[in-house]
Amino acid sequence: MVVLVTGSSGQLGQSLQHIAPNYQEIQFVFCTSSDLNITDIAQCHSVFEQYQPDYCINAAAYTAVDKAESEPEKAYAINVTGAKNIAEVCKAYNTVLLHISTDFVFDGTQQSPYTEEDIPNPTGVYGKTKWEGEKVILQTWEKHYILRTSWVYSQFGHNFMKTMLRLASERDTISVVNDQIGTPTHAVDLANALVQLITVDNQQPTTPNFGIYNFSNEGQCSWYDFAKKIFEVNKIQIDLKAIPTSSFPTPAQRPAFSVLDKSKIKNTFGLSVKNWEACLV
Ligand SMILES: NC(=O)c1ccc[n+]([C@@H]2O[C@H](COP(=O)([O-])OP(=O)(O)OC[C@H]3O[C@@H](n4cnc5c(N)ncnc54)[C@H](OP(=O)(O)O)[C@@H]3O)[C@@H](O)[C@H]2O)c1
């Protein structure tokens, strides 16, 4: 079985490379943005022609949430046109597509965990382009799994955990918002969940479960709680202050509440999901 991964130098891409040796039955093809630029449809075709993948994990994305507000065309090109190109080439080669989306498709006004049936209403450019990307996949190629995830972190790439650890080495005091509630997702857990979906899909090719699924770790917290736990686990003494979002204005508005309900993915694929705090230790 050949699984092609786009955006392989990102957090999720590197996490997939990290777990790949555990899945000897899968031949992974890892493509960086220079091996495969998803905005270039001709390159998409030539790479798929070369590797003939059974599955494609589209880990490529424009993920700079605040920067997207000032460069919407670039975010659109990667998150919408790029997603469309990948869906088209998957259709041409009968490749099952696993695409990653985000909790930022929601406006965050709900007070209970978002299910896959809740109606997106993104507030920023990043969330809007990710939702457009989902819709273009739905319209283009039925053999898709779209995983919406949240607050992704890992030892790889750029993320909140690494920012906190860097700031702690530079400052005595750090202020973090405590009125945005969500769930951290360890990128390695997301990577393993994607491979489990592939494994189940590959064993049951006649009863596919294509569609949209939520995936994050279990539980919920604020960014302040997340930072507190990061420092606790790393035994870092720091003056950590809880502040409201109004004291930390950013170009993009973020959802105040974006906890995702994981019942569908757990029931369909038999996934057991770790609590977010357990992943940090
Ligand atoms: N990070 C989060 O907190 C978070 C939360 C919810 C959902 N997600 C979603 O999860 C997925 C993975 O996120 P991540 O954190 O792993 O992102 P990431 O670390 O920013 O990695 C994104 C990757 O996409 C590549 N890329 C950018 N433009 C490309 C193009 N035109 N063609 C091919 N590759 C391109 C980048 O390559 P270069 O490095 O070469 O530019 C990078 O390796 C994304 O779909 C994201 O929207 C992330």
The ligand as a Tripos MOL2 file, in Angstrom:
@<TRIPOS>MOLECULE
LIG
   48    52     1     0     0
SMALL
NO_CHARGES

@<TRIPOS>ATOM
      1 N1         -1.1370   23.9330   13.6210 N.am      1 LIG1
      2 C1         -2.3390   23.9450   14.1840 C.2       1 LIG1
      3 O1         -2.5220   24.3570   15.3280 O.2       1 LIG1
      4 C2         -3.5210   23.3980   13.4230 C.ar      1 LIG1
      5 C3         -4.7880   23.4500   14.0270 C.ar      1 LIG1
      6 C4         -5.8870   22.9360   13.3190 C.ar      1 LIG1
      7 C5         -5.6910   22.3990   12.0550 C.ar      1 LIG1
      8 N2         -4.4630   22.3820   11.4940 N.ar      1 LIG1
      9 C6         -4.3180   21.8180   10.1590 C.3       1 LIG1
     10 O2         -3.4740   20.6830   10.2620 O.3       1 LIG1
     11 C7         -2.7300   20.5220    9.0460 C.3       1 LIG1
     12 C8         -1.2570   20.3460    9.3740 C.3       1 LIG1
     13 O3         -0.8260   21.5080   10.0670 O.3       1 LIG1
     14 P1          0.6770   21.6870   10.5460 P.3       1 LIG1
     15 O4          0.6350   22.3100   11.8870 O.co2     1 LIG1
     16 O5          1.4380   20.4250   10.3230 O.co2     1 LIG1
     17 O6          1.1580   22.8010    9.5040 O.3       1 LIG1
     18 P2          2.6210   23.3500    9.2270 P.3       1 LIG1
     19 O7          3.5690   22.8760   10.2560 O.co2     1 LIG1
     20 O8          2.4760   24.8240    8.9850 O.co2     1 LIG1
     21 O9          3.0100   22.6370    7.8650 O.3       1 LIG1
     22 C9          2.3930   22.9610    6.6680 C.3       1 LIG1
     23 C10         3.2410   22.4040    5.5570 C.3       1 LIG1
     24 O10         2.6190   22.7440    4.3210 O.3       1 LIG1
     25 C11         3.6400   23.0140    3.3940 C.3       1 LIG1
     26 N3          3.1530   23.8310    2.2930 N.ar      1 LIG1
     27 C12         2.8230   25.1470    2.2750 C.ar      1 LIG1
     28 N4          2.4560   25.5090    1.0410 N.ar      1 LIG1
     29 C13         2.5650   24.4110    0.2550 C.ar      1 LIG1
     30 C14         2.3440   24.1420   -1.1110 C.ar      1 LIG1
     31 N5          1.9310   25.1020   -1.9640 N.pl3     1 LIG1
     32 N6          2.5640   22.8960   -1.5740 N.ar      1 LIG1
     33 C15         2.9850   21.9200   -0.7550 C.ar      1 LIG1
     34 N7          3.2420   22.0990    0.5510 N.ar      1 LIG1
     35 C16         3.0140   23.3410    1.0510 C.ar      1 LIG1
     36 C17         4.7100   23.7460    4.2050 C.3       1 LIG1
     37 O11         5.9150   23.6170    3.5210 O.3       1 LIG1
     38 P3          7.0950   24.7120    3.6840 P.3       1 LIG1
     39 O12         7.5190   24.5730    5.1000 O.co2     1 LIG1
     40 O13         8.0990   24.2990    2.6950 O.co2     1 LIG1
     41 O14         6.4340   26.0340    3.3770 O.co2     1 LIG1
     42 C18         4.6680   22.9690    5.5030 C.3       1 LIG1
     43 O15         5.5940   21.9110    5.4710 O.3       1 LIG1
     44 C19        -3.0680   21.7380    8.1920 C.3       1 LIG1
     45 O16        -4.0720   21.3900    7.2700 O.3       1 LIG1
     46 C20        -3.6290   22.7440    9.1760 C.3       1 LIG1
     47 O17        -4.5460   23.6330    8.5670 O.3       1 LIG1
     48 C21        -3.3760   22.8570   12.1590 C.ar      1 LIG1
@<TRIPOS>BOND
     1     1     2 1
     2     2     3 2
     3     2     4 1
     4     4     5 ar
     5     4    48 ar
     6     5     6 ar
     7     6     7 ar
     8     7     8 ar
     9     8     9 1
    10     8    48 ar
    11     9    10 1
    12     9    46 1
    13    10    11 1
    14    11    12 1
    15    11    44 1
    16    12    13 1
    17    13    14 1
    18    14    15 2
    19    14    16 1
    20    14    17 1
    21    17    18 1
    22    18    19 2
    23    18    20 1
    24    18    21 1
    25    21    22 1
    26    22    23 1
    27    23    24 1
    28    23    42 1
    29    24    25 1
    30    25    26 1
    31    25    36 1
    32    26    27 ar
    33    26    35 ar
    34    27    28 ar
    35    28    29 ar
    36    29    30 ar
    37    29    35 ar
    38    30    31 1
    39    30    32 ar
    40    32    33 ar
    41    33    34 ar
    42    34    35 ar
    43    36    37 1
    44    36    42 1
    45    37    38 1
    46    38    39 2
    47    38    40 1
    48    38    41 1
    49    42    43 1
    50    44    45 1
    51    44    46 1
    52    46    47 1
@<TRIPOS>SUBSTRUCTURE
     1 LIG1         1 GROUP 0 **** ****
